[in-house]
Amino acid sequence: MSEPTRALSASARGLLRRRSLWLPSALILGMLSFVLSLLYLGANNDPVGSMKDMPIALVNADQGTQVAGKQINLGAQITSQITGSADLKDKVSWKQVDRRTADDLLGKGKVFGALVIPDNFSASVAALAGPLQHDPHPPAMTVLTNPAAGSFGSSMAAEINRKVVQTTSAQVGRQLSQQAEKQAASGSAERPTAPGAAAQLMIADPVKATIEEGHPLGHHSGLGLSSFFYTLVLVLGGMLGANVIHTQVDTALGYIASDKGPFRTVKPVQHISRVRHFAVSSVLMVVLSMLTSALAMAAAVGIIGIDASHLLLLWIFGTCATAAMGITALALLAVLGTPGPLVTMLVLIGLAIPSAGATIPLQALPGFYRFLADFEPFRQVVDGVRSILYFGAQADAGLGRAWTMVGIGFAASLLLGLAVTRLYDRKGLHRSAPHAPAPQPAPIG
């Protein structure tokens, strides 16, 4: 081995022996893995156990019926039992409304599903116990799903409603069995048969659940998840775009070298204040967000073909959301410097995705994540995208709040970046040292 090679090898070994190289890297990477594991798995560990106040519409359209001269309304009884159930207390927030209001709530993503008791429910149940039922029709309750509000949340609500129907069916079945036993014991000659044979088979489990989609989605909506992935594209576009822009501005100013494979170039340093650096980067971010939003939409809608309407609004909202995310990332880079990318990733991705309510509904998350959801940007953007894609861009379907929070986030991040960089400049904390003055020749004599 030649002398230069041995020297380089010794230098590399010496570098690997440096504690200052190992400790920070181990600390940063270890804590990052630890924190992300806590955040992601903590949010999804027990959705059912964490459930609190999941909104589900409950419609009682039952008109009641006359039985032996007495008016009965099983719908009212069942409604009272459902809303007073100890098993679902604090877990479900039942919205007792009429069918029209339920459809409106489903169409705005305000509820994850609905349970409908039809107008002939009491009559259908009473008919099963009648003596002349040769072709009885079982009473049914309709379970309405709402995958547009989130496929997982819709599935949870549908499962709750199915269990409610099963419980109701068991209760009604016991009542019918008792009534059938009384009729058989009475031995009335006026009734040639007990309840019809088909009805007898239904008595044990008389109430059926009919599953319907309360707010239909197109076949190219990813079962309600296309809004989440589209939002992820916008957020990553802002976060990664900010890092690219920050690096490109530094390269153009000569603060860092440009490495392209084996080729390395270094431009002469151009001194610029921190405020101007942040301002230039922010202008680039806003302008280029128009391009990235357009290309994201072109790929998603034009090439892949996801179901989408209000395309102009989708582009405008995507531009503003990407710009807001990018300005937030640029502000953190300007304020924190080298740790900026890690903190940006933690704020915009690590804390944001578990608290977005895009996969697991907010009502099925632990309290810490519900707290984060009030201000974390990912949740605000996904609500806006969901409203545009699935709910006709209605303001009260999440789009109004999304616009407000995106605007607040943009303004707050811009003010933070300008204020802190101005403070750094006033204190003389420049990112590059001024050129050293050229040495003066010594005087002669």
C-alpha positions as CSV (number, residue, x, y, z in Angstrom):
1,M,0.0,0.0,0.0
2,S,1.4,3.4,-1.0
3,E,2.2,6.1,1.5
4,P,-0.8,8.4,0.4
5,T,-3.2,5.4,0.5
6,R,-2.0,4.5,4.0
7,A,-2.4,8.1,5.1
8,L,-5.9,8.3,3.8
9,S,-6.8,5.0,5.4
10,A,-5.4,6.3,8.7
11,S,-7.4,9.5,8.3
12,A,-10.7,7.5,7.8
13,R,-10.0,5.3,10.8
14,G,-9.3,8.4,12.8
15,L,-12.6,10.0,11.7
16,L,-14.5,6.9,12.7
17,R,-12.9,7.0,16.1
18,R,-14.3,10.5,16.8
19,R,-16.9,10.5,19.5
20,S,-18.3,13.8,18.1
21,L,-19.2,12.0,14.9
22,W,-20.9,9.0,16.6
23,L,-22.8,10.5,19.5
24,P,-24.9,13.2,17.7
25,S,-25.7,10.8,14.8
26,A,-26.8,8.1,17.2
27,L,-28.8,10.5,19.3
28,I,-30.7,12.0,16.4
29,L,-31.4,8.8,14.5
30,G,-32.3,6.9,17.7
31,M,-34.7,9.6,19.0
32,L,-36.3,10.0,15.6
33,S,-37.1,6.3,15.4
34,F,-38.3,6.2,18.9
35,V,-40.6,9.3,18.6
36,L,-42.0,8.2,15.2
37,S,-42.8,4.7,16.6
38,L,-44.6,6.3,19.6
39,L,-46.6,8.7,17.4
40,Y,-47.7,6.3,14.7
41,L,-48.3,3.1,16.7
42,G,-49.8,5.1,19.6
43,A,-52.4,6.6,17.4
44,N,-53.5,3.3,15.8
45,N,-53.1,0.9,18.7
46,D,-56.7,0.7,20.0
47,P,-59.2,2.7,17.9
48,V,-62.3,1.0,19.4
49,G,-61.0,1.5,23.0
50,S,-60.2,5.2,22.2
51,M,-63.5,5.9,20.6
52,K,-65.3,9.0,21.9
53,D,-68.4,10.7,20.6
54,M,-68.3,9.2,17.1
55,P,-71.2,11.0,15.3
56,I,-73.8,8.7,13.8
57,A,-77.3,9.7,12.6
58,L,-80.3,7.9,14.0
59,V,-83.6,8.2,12.1
60,N,-86.9,7.0,13.6
61,A,-89.5,7.2,10.9
62,D,-91.7,4.5,12.4
63,Q,-95.4,5.4,12.3
64,G,-96.5,2.8,14.8
65,T,-99.5,0.4,14.5
66,Q,-102.6,-0.8,16.3
67,V,-102.3,-4.1,18.2
68,A,-105.4,-5.5,20.0
69,G,-106.8,-2.0,20.1
70,K,-103.6,-0.4,21.5
71,Q,-101.2,1.9,19.7
72,I,-97.6,0.8,19.8
73,N,-94.5,2.4,18.5
74,L,-91.5,0.1,18.6
75,G,-89.3,2.7,16.8
76,A,-89.6,5.1,19.7
77,Q,-88.8,2.3,22.2
78,I,-85.8,1.1,20.2
79,T,-84.5,4.7,19.8
80,S,-84.7,5.2,23.5
81,Q,-82.8,2.0,24.2
82,I,-80.1,2.8,21.6
83,T,-79.4,6.3,22.9
84,G,-79.5,5.1,26.5
85,S,-77.2,2.1,25.9
86,A,-74.5,1.8,28.6
87,D,-72.2,0.0,26.1
88,L,-72.2,2.9,23.7
89,K,-72.2,5.7,26.3
90,D,-69.6,8.4,25.5
91,K,-68.4,6.3,22.5
92,V,-71.2,7.3,20.1
93,S,-72.8,10.7,19.7
94,W,-76.3,9.8,18.3
95,K,-77.8,12.6,16.1
96,Q,-81.6,12.0,16.3
97,V,-82.8,13.6,13.0
98,D,-85.2,13.0,10.2
99,R,-84.2,11.3,7.0
100,R,-83.7,14.5,5.1
101,T,-81.4,15.9,7.7
102,A,-79.5,12.6,7.9
103,D,-78.9,12.7,4.2
104,D,-77.6,16.3,4.5
105,L,-75.2,15.3,7.4
106,L,-74.0,12.4,5.3
107,G,-73.5,14.7,2.3
108,K,-71.3,17.0,4.4
109,G,-69.3,14.4,6.2
110,K,-70.7,15.4,9.5
111,V,-71.6,11.8,10.4
112,F,-69.8,8.5,9.6
113,G,-73.1,6.6,9.0
114,A,-76.8,6.4,9.9
115,L,-79.3,4.0,11.2
116,V,-82.8,4.3,9.8
117,I,-85.9,2.7,11.4
118,P,-88.5,2.6,8.6
119,D,-92.1,3.9,8.8
120,N,-93.6,0.4,8.8
121,F,-91.3,-1.1,11.4
122,S,-94.0,-1.6,14.1
123,A,-96.5,-3.0,11.6
124,S,-93.9,-5.4,10.2
125,V,-93.1,-6.8,13.6
126,A,-96.7,-7.1,14.6
127,A,-97.5,-8.9,11.3
128,L,-95.0,-11.7,12.2
129,A,-97.2,-12.6,15.2
130,G,-100.4,-12.6,13.2
131,P,-102.2,-15.9,12.5
132,L,-102.5,-15.6,8.7
133,Q,-98.9,-14.8,7.7
134,H,-98.1,-17.3,5.0
135,D,-95.5,-15.1,3.3
136,P,-94.3,-12.7,5.9
137,H,-91.9,-9.9,5.2
138,P,-89.3,-9.5,8.0
139,P,-88.9,-6.0,9.5
140,A,-85.7,-4.3,8.5
141,M,-83.5,-1.4,9.6
142,T,-81.3,0.4,7.2
143,V,-77.6,0.9,7.9
144,L,-76.2,3.8,5.8
145,T,-72.5,4.0,5.3
146,N,-70.4,7.1,4.5
147,P,-67.0,6.1,3.1
148,A,-66.5,9.7,1.9
149,A,-66.1,10.7,5.6
150,G,-63.3,8.1,5.9
151,S,-63.5,4.4,5.0
152,F,-62.3,3.2,8.4
153,G,-64.7,5.5,10.3
154,S,-67.5,4.5,8.1
155,S,-66.7,0.8,8.7
156,M,-66.6,1.4,12.5
157,A,-70.0,3.1,12.3
158,A,-71.5,0.4,10.2
159,E,-70.3,-2.3,12.6
160,I,-71.8,-0.4,15.5
161,N,-75.1,-0.1,13.7
162,R,-75.1,-3.8,12.7
163,K,-74.6,-4.7,16.4
164,V,-77.4,-2.4,17.3
165,V,-79.7,-4.2,14.8
166,Q,-78.6,-7.6,16.2
167,T,-79.4,-6.5,19.8
168,T,-82.7,-5.1,18.6
169,S,-83.5,-8.3,16.8
170,A,-82.8,-10.4,19.8
171,Q,-85.1,-8.2,22.0
172,V,-87.9,-8.3,19.5
173,G,-87.4,-12.0,19.0
174,R,-87.9,-12.7,22.7
175,Q,-91.0,-10.6,22.7
176,L,-92.4,-12.4,19.7
177,S,-91.6,-15.8,21.3
178,Q,-93.4,-14.9,24.5
179,Q,-96.4,-13.7,22.5
180,A,-96.4,-16.9,20.4
181,E,-96.3,-19.1,23.6
182,K,-99.2,-17.2,25.0
183,Q,-101.2,-17.6,21.8
184,A,-100.4,-21.4,21.7
185,A,-101.4,-21.8,25.4
186,S,-104.7,-19.9,24.8
187,G,-105.7,-22.6,22.2
188,S,-108.1,-20.1,20.5
189,A,-110.4,-21.9,18.1
190,E,-110.7,-18.8,16.0
191,R,-107.0,-19.1,15.1
192,P,-106.6,-22.3,13.0
193,T,-102.8,-22.1,13.1
194,A,-100.1,-20.6,15.1
195,P,-98.1,-17.9,13.3
196,G,-97.2,-19.0,9.9
197,A,-94.4,-21.5,9.4
198,A,-92.2,-19.0,7.7
199,A,-92.8,-16.5,10.4
200,Q,-91.9,-19.1,13.0
201,L,-88.4,-19.4,11.4
202,M,-88.1,-15.6,11.7
203,I,-89.1,-15.3,15.3
204,A,-85.6,-16.0,16.7
205,D,-83.9,-13.4,14.6
206,P,-86.7,-11.2,13.1
207,V,-85.0,-7.9,12.3
208,K,-82.7,-7.7,9.3
209,A,-80.1,-5.1,8.5
210,T,-80.1,-3.6,5.0
211,I,-76.7,-2.0,4.1
212,E,-76.7,0.9,1.8
213,E,-74.2,3.6,0.9
214,G,-75.5,6.9,2.4
215,H,-73.3,9.2,0.3
216,P,-72.2,7.3,-2.8
217,L,-68.6,7.7,-4.0
218,G,-67.3,7.0,-7.5
219,H,-65.3,3.9,-8.3
220,H,-62.1,5.9,-8.6
221,S,-62.1,7.4,-5.1
222,G,-59.9,4.9,-3.4
223,L,-62.8,4.0,-1.0
224,G,-62.5,7.5,0.4
225,L,-58.7,7.5,0.7
226,S,-57.8,9.4,-2.4
227,S,-58.2,12.7,-0.4
228,F,-55.6,11.5,2.1
229,F,-53.1,10.6,-0.6
230,Y,-53.7,13.7,-2.6
231,T,-53.1,15.8,0.6
232,L,-49.9,13.8,1.3
233,V,-48.7,14.9,-2.2
234,L,-49.4,18.5,-1.4
235,V,-47.8,18.4,2.0
236,L,-44.7,16.7,0.7
237,G,-44.5,19.1,-2.2
238,G,-44.4,22.0,0.2
239,M,-41.9,20.4,2.6
240,L,-39.5,18.9,0.1
241,G,-39.9,21.9,-2.2
242,A,-38.8,24.2,0.7
243,N,-35.7,22.1,1.2
244,V,-34.9,22.1,-2.5
245,I,-35.4,25.9,-2.8
246,H,-33.4,26.6,0.3
247,T,-30.5,24.5,-1.1
248,Q,-30.7,26.1,-4.5
249,V,-30.6,29.6,-3.1
250,D,-27.6,28.7,-1.0
251,T,-25.9,27.2,-4.0
252,A,-26.6,30.3,-6.2
253,L,-25.2,32.5,-3.4
254,G,-22.1,30.4,-3.1
255,Y,-22.8,29.3,0.5
256,I,-22.6,25.7,-0.4
257,A,-21.0,23.7,-3.3
258,S,-23.0,22.0,-6.0
259,D,-22.1,18.3,-6.3
260,K,-23.4,16.4,-9.4
261,G,-21.9,13.0,-9.2
262,P,-18.1,13.5,-9.5
263,F,-18.5,17.1,-10.6
264,R,-18.3,19.8,-8.0
265,T,-18.7,23.5,-8.6
266,V,-18.5,26.4,-6.1
267,K,-19.8,29.8,-7.0
268,P,-18.3,33.0,-5.6
269,V,-20.0,34.0,-2.4
270,Q,-22.6,36.7,-2.7
271,H,-23.5,38.2,0.7
272,I,-27.1,38.6,1.4
273,S,-29.1,39.3,4.6
274,R,-31.1,36.5,6.3
275,V,-34.3,38.5,5.7
276,R,-33.6,38.7,2.0
277,H,-32.6,35.1,1.8
278,F,-36.0,34.1,3.4
279,A,-37.9,36.5,1.2
280,V,-36.4,35.2,-2.0
281,S,-37.0,31.6,-1.0
282,S,-40.6,32.4,-0.1
283,V,-41.3,34.1,-3.4
284,L,-39.9,31.1,-5.2
285,M,-42.0,28.8,-3.0
286,V,-45.3,30.6,-3.8
287,V,-44.7,30.8,-7.5
288,L,-43.5,27.2,-7.9
289,S,-46.5,26.0,-5.8
290,M,-48.7,26.9,-8.8
291,L,-46.6,24.6,-11.0
292,T,-46.4,21.7,-8.5
293,S,-50.2,21.9,-7.7
294,A,-51.0,21.8,-11.4
295,L,-48.7,18.8,-12.1
296,A,-50.0,16.9,-9.1
297,M,-53.6,17.4,-10.4
298,A,-52.5,16.5,-13.9
299,A,-51.1,13.2,-12.7
300,A,-53.9,12.3,-10.4
301,V,-56.9,13.4,-12.6
302,G,-55.5,13.4,-16.1
303,I,-53.4,10.3,-16.0
304,I,-54.6,8.1,-13.1
305,G,-58.2,9.3,-13.5
306,I,-59.3,9.7,-9.9
307,D,-62.8,11.0,-9.4
308,A,-62.6,14.8,-9.0
309,S,-64.7,17.8,-9.8
310,H,-64.2,21.6,-9.2
311,L,-60.8,21.2,-10.8
312,L,-60.0,25.0,-10.8
313,L,-60.8,25.2,-7.1
314,L,-58.7,22.0,-6.5
315,W,-55.7,23.6,-8.2
316,I,-56.1,26.9,-6.3
317,F,-56.5,25.2,-3.0
318,G,-53.6,22.9,-3.7
319,T,-51.4,25.9,-4.6
320,C,-52.3,27.7,-1.4
321,A,-51.9,24.6,0.8
322,T,-48.5,23.7,-0.8
323,A,-47.3,27.3,-0.4
324,A,-48.4,27.4,3.2
325,M,-46.5,24.1,3.9
326,G,-43.5,25.4,2.1
327,I,-43.4,28.7,3.9
328,T,-43.7,26.8,7.2
329,A,-40.7,24.7,6.3
330,L,-38.7,27.7,5.1
331,A,-39.4,29.5,8.3
332,L,-38.2,26.6,10.4
333,L,-35.1,26.3,8.2
334,A,-34.4,30.0,8.6
335,V,-34.9,29.9,12.4
336,L,-33.3,26.6,13.3
337,G,-30.7,26.1,10.6
338,T,-29.3,22.6,10.4
339,P,-32.0,21.0,12.6
340,G,-34.7,22.6,10.5
341,P,-35.4,19.7,8.2
342,L,-35.8,17.3,11.1
343,V,-38.2,19.6,12.9
344,T,-40.1,20.3,9.7
345,M,-40.5,16.5,9.1
346,L,-41.7,16.1,12.7
347,V,-44.2,19.0,12.5
348,L,-45.6,18.4,9.0
349,I,-45.4,14.6,8.8
350,G,-44.6,13.0,12.2
351,L,-47.2,14.7,14.3
352,A,-49.5,15.6,11.4
353,I,-50.4,12.3,9.8
354,P,-51.5,10.4,12.9
355,S,-53.7,13.4,13.9
356,A,-55.2,14.1,10.5
357,G,-58.3,11.9,10.8
358,A,-57.8,10.8,7.3
359,T,-57.4,7.0,8.0
360,I,-58.4,6.6,11.6
361,P,-61.2,9.0,12.5
362,L,-60.4,11.7,15.1
363,Q,-63.1,10.3,17.3
364,A,-61.2,7.0,17.5
365,L,-57.8,8.6,18.4
366,P,-56.4,9.1,21.9
367,G,-56.9,12.5,23.4
368,F,-53.4,13.8,22.6
369,Y,-54.0,13.3,18.9
370,R,-57.4,15.0,19.0
371,F,-55.6,17.9,20.6
372,L,-53.1,18.0,17.9
373,A,-55.8,17.9,15.2
374,D,-57.0,21.4,16.2
375,F,-54.0,23.0,14.7
376,E,-51.8,20.5,12.9
377,P,-51.8,21.5,9.2
378,F,-52.3,18.1,7.6
379,R,-55.7,17.7,9.1
380,Q,-56.8,21.1,7.8
381,V,-55.7,20.4,4.3
382,V,-57.2,16.9,4.1
383,D,-60.6,18.4,5.2
384,G,-60.4,20.9,2.4
385,V,-59.4,18.3,-0.2
386,R,-62.1,15.9,1.0
387,S,-64.7,18.6,0.7
388,I,-63.7,19.4,-2.9
389,L,-63.4,15.8,-4.0
390,Y,-66.4,14.2,-2.3
391,F,-68.8,16.8,-0.9
392,G,-69.2,19.3,-3.7
393,A,-66.8,21.9,-2.3
394,Q,-69.3,22.9,0.4
395,A,-67.8,25.3,2.9
396,D,-69.5,23.7,5.9
397,A,-68.1,20.3,4.8
398,G,-64.7,21.3,6.0
399,L,-63.6,23.6,3.2
400,G,-64.3,26.8,5.1
401,R,-62.2,25.8,8.1
402,A,-59.5,24.6,5.7
403,W,-59.2,27.9,4.0
404,T,-59.1,29.7,7.3
405,M,-56.4,27.5,8.8
406,V,-54.3,27.5,5.7
407,G,-54.4,31.3,5.6
408,I,-53.5,31.5,9.3
409,G,-50.7,29.0,8.9
410,F,-49.3,30.9,5.9
411,A,-49.4,34.3,7.6
412,A,-48.0,33.0,10.9
413,S,-45.1,31.2,9.3
414,L,-44.3,34.2,7.1
415,L,-44.3,36.5,10.1
416,L,-42.2,34.1,12.1
417,G,-39.6,33.8,9.4
418,L,-39.3,37.5,8.7
419,A,-39.3,38.5,12.4
420,V,-36.6,36.0,13.5
421,T,-34.3,36.5,10.4
422,R,-34.5,40.3,11.0
423,L,-33.5,39.7,14.6
424,Y,-30.6,37.6,13.5
425,D,-29.5,40.3,11.1
426,R,-29.7,43.1,13.7
427,K,-27.5,41.0,16.0
428,G,-25.0,40.5,13.3
429,L,-25.6,36.8,13.1
430,H,-24.9,36.5,9.4
431,R,-24.7,33.2,7.5
432,S,-21.4,34.1,5.8
433,A,-18.5,36.2,7.0
434,P,-17.6,39.3,5.0
435,H,-14.6,39.1,2.8
436,A,-11.4,39.7,4.7
437,P,-9.7,43.0,3.7
438,A,-6.8,42.6,1.3
439,P,-3.5,42.8,3.1
440,Q,-1.8,46.2,2.8
441,P,1.8,46.5,1.8
442,A,4.1,47.4,4.7
443,P,5.4,51.0,4.5
444,I,8.9,51.5,3.1
445,G,11.5,53.0,5.4
